[in-house]
Amino acid sequence: VPAGTENVFGLVSLGGCTLQTQAKVGSGAILTLSLQISKDVPPVIVDAGVVRNVRDGVVGVEFLLWQQSERDRLQLFVRGLLIGRGVNLDPVDNHPEPLLSR
């Protein structure tokens, strides 16, 4: 994805993300990503990600290389999304369930 290209990321995890793009990107391409997770904080920078699949303008990217501090920031963001959806993140509980059902 060319530098400065605006894309919309969809699914996101600590292992990778999907993004919608108009750019021509081939499977196997190595990308640097800047994920704007909020208007209020600087973007999360992924130094290297590899394109694993491309279909109908949606690109699946696996994160390969990034600073631990950036990974920590994305982890906080993802945890916040899960908690907001009522997912129990208790590591002792092997079967996450909505917090409201307890």
Secondary structure by P-SEA (a helix, b strand, c coil): ccccbbbbbcccccccccccccccccccccbbbbbccccccccccccbbbbccccccbbbbbbccccaaaaaaaaaaaaaaaaaaccccccccccccccccc
